[in-house]
Structures are given as structure tokens and as C-alpha cells.
């Protein structure tokens, strides 16, 4: 399935900024499930830019604006092809044995650790695992049930949280957005020995069907199981993330793959507007 993605991230400053240094992650990565066809990026005002691949394998652009400016806009156009294989998931004794090995835990240690965004206390972990009867089901079934549980028990409410909200706060609020649901699911999966990583990107909902998070940058979870590799789960929409989910970047949590961040010299406040369009391409 081919898609065209248009995104505009636009900052306006109440007072001119003297200069700024910024970093953005907007270019989708290439992997076994998606192939880049075309990518264009325009920065206003004109900037000196350089590209590199970060520790997690994401495409990062660092750019500098030396002259005073009252706005900053990054526009991108992406055309890519998604070609996930259909999954039939089944837990086996061999998979479980592999996940219990010390070598497996060492290999995926960074995706088994708790981070500031994903930290959940033992009471929350115990409550969720008891609710889902973890002791009676295998790990794959547990992930599927957890995906559905978060969708059913938490309300999608833009504005109820912000980019600084951590998993424990979102859990008690029982409201949030895709970033919050992803952090909660990451924390619970990791507590059960399941390597899990944060994915940011876009979701295609179809021309006439709306999904949660389809008008903004989306986020979901990928868990790693031997034999299958990384498998995407979207707790915001209670589905496996496949040919509707366009991956831009992956990391341990939101802090690793913030779409646009930077520092500037100047006073005043800033106003941010983000627009995203995902369409099927010929």
C-alpha cells in the first residue's frame, strides 16, 4: 500500500528569536515493512542543515538559523510503500525458552528497562496483571489482551495530558492520548520480560473513516518475540499496527524520538501549529 504524507510544523514567536539550533526527526526509516519512494523537507527561514543516523537508527536532521526570525516552519512530503506480511501469532515453548535466556535479556536490555516516561509502581503492575489473569495465559496472549484493555479502560481525550505526562500519571487519570497509552503499555510489557519500544509515525484511517490519533503524529508499541521479530500493537485503536501504520522513528520512549526540539535565544512565548495529511497514493 502506497501513501503520501504531508506534514507542517509551524512555530510563531511573539518576539523575534535572535538565533536557534534545532533537531528534527520527520523522515520515515526504511525497514523490512516499508520502503521510501520519495522524501522532501523544507525549512523556513533558510537553515544550515546536516543529517545523521542516531543510536536507534533514526534519520535525524540538525539545523541552525543564525539570523533573527519570528517563525520556524518545517514542511515535509513523503511517499512510501508499506508491505507488512500477514501475521498469525502463536506462542511456543521454544519462543518462551529463548526469552528466558540471559543472552536474550542482555541483547534487549535497553527495551526491558524502565524509563522516566514508562515507570509504573508495583501496585499498578500487580493490578493490571491480575485483571488480565497473566498467570493463566502466555505472553503473546497477554500482549493482545493488554492492547484491548488499554483501549477499553482509558478515554482518548486530547488536551487532558501533555508531552511531559508520564505513564503513572496517565494511568490514574484514565485519560490521555496515544503517547500516554503507549508509555503505559511499554511499562507493563517490560515488567513481564517482553522487550518493547516506542514507535512514532502516522496512521492512515481511510478517506471516510476516523481513527484515534489520525490527525496528529501517532504513537504505538512494538514488542519483540523470537521468530516474529518486532510486532506493532496500537492500544489507542485496539489493533495490530501493520499496513495502516507508517513508522517514522523508534526508541525507548518519547524522549528518544521527539519530532522537533531545539534551543533559541530570545524572550516571549511561542505558538505551535501542526497539520498532517495521510492519503493513499497511486
Buried (B, 14 or more C-beta within 10 A) or exposed (E): BBBBBBBBBBBEBEEEBBBBBBBBBBBBBEEEBBEBEEBEBEBEBEBEBEEEEBEBEBBBBBBEBEEBBBBBBBBBBBBBBBEBEEEEEEBEEEBBEBBEEEEBEEEBEBBBEBBEBBBBEEEBBEEBBEEBEBEEBBBBBBBBBBBBBBBEEBEBEEEBBEEEBBBBEBBEBEBBBBBBBBBBBBBBBBBBBBBBBBBBBBBBBEEEEEBBBBBBBBBBBBBBBBEBEBBBBBBBBBBBBBBBBBBBBBBBBBEBBBBBEBEBEBEEEBEEEBEBEBEEBE
